[in-house]
Amino acid sequence: MPTWPERKDIGDRHESRVMQALQARGWTVQPCGQGIYPAPIQDALRRTRSTLRQFPDLIAARGADLVTIDAKERMPSTCSDRYAISTATVNAGLLFTAAHAPTPLYYVLGDMNVLTPAEVLHYTAHALRHRSGAYYLVSSHQAHAFDDVFGPKASRVARAADTRRW
């Protein structure tokens, strides 16, 4: 099993990839959540069950649209067509969504497909659960394509025109 620094590095690279993909679609993106906290706070969060551990990684806006993103690398199963998303993550995501409605929370998975906490719960309500109960196993066929949720890449000409307007 990878160490915390190794897992953090994998997660940071995925977050960066998600940020770049959103920016290419005209979104303004800002990191948030435990990844931006000083090391002592990150260490304390790792030892607690607080839902702050699962606070979204990114917040993004495009025009009047505001979204939050929890970048989830290493989610596709290596031996099935399912994503394994922890029950703690989904429970925290549902609480976050309720507290911050109507701002949506999206899980952007390692293959750049997208699900919401409510979809994870819905799609697994009558499904086989991981035997430990620690994960929801969601068919990858249920996920949305990144472009369907966040829009297609903006053309260079359109991005340049947007820049000149401001």
Disulfide bonds with the S-S distance in Angstrom:
none
